[in-house]
């Protein structure tokens, strides 16, 4: 085991993907704010709670899918902590 820690090579790519996702989310949020300003006040207040409920449900579904994909990859590669634990000698 080496004394220094090195990130895997794919980390830079994943950080760029996350940054692009954050920038895209900010851009979409700005578009939503501009769209809401053009709507009548009664319409904007009626759609607000439904939009947040949909966003929350979609976020939960996407998080569950992402967790399942990561778990599947780790399980297929047998690289999770549980798989490495039995290889530890005491």
C-alpha positions, 0 to 999 in steps of 0.5 A: 500500500502506498503512503500517498493517496491518488484519485482514480483517473476517471475522477476528473471526468466525473467531476466535469460531469457533475460541474456540467450538471450543476451549471445546467441546473442553474440555467434551468432554474433561471429559465423557470424563474423567468417563466414564472415572472411572466405568468399571472400571480394566481397561476404561479402560486397554483403550480408551485407546490405541484412542481416541487412535489414532482421535482422531489419525487423525480429526485428520489427516483433518480437517486434510487436509480443512481444508487442501484447502478453504482451498487450493480457496478461495485457488485459486478467488479467485486470491489465493495468493502464487503467483498474486500473484507474477507481478504483481510488477514488478522 
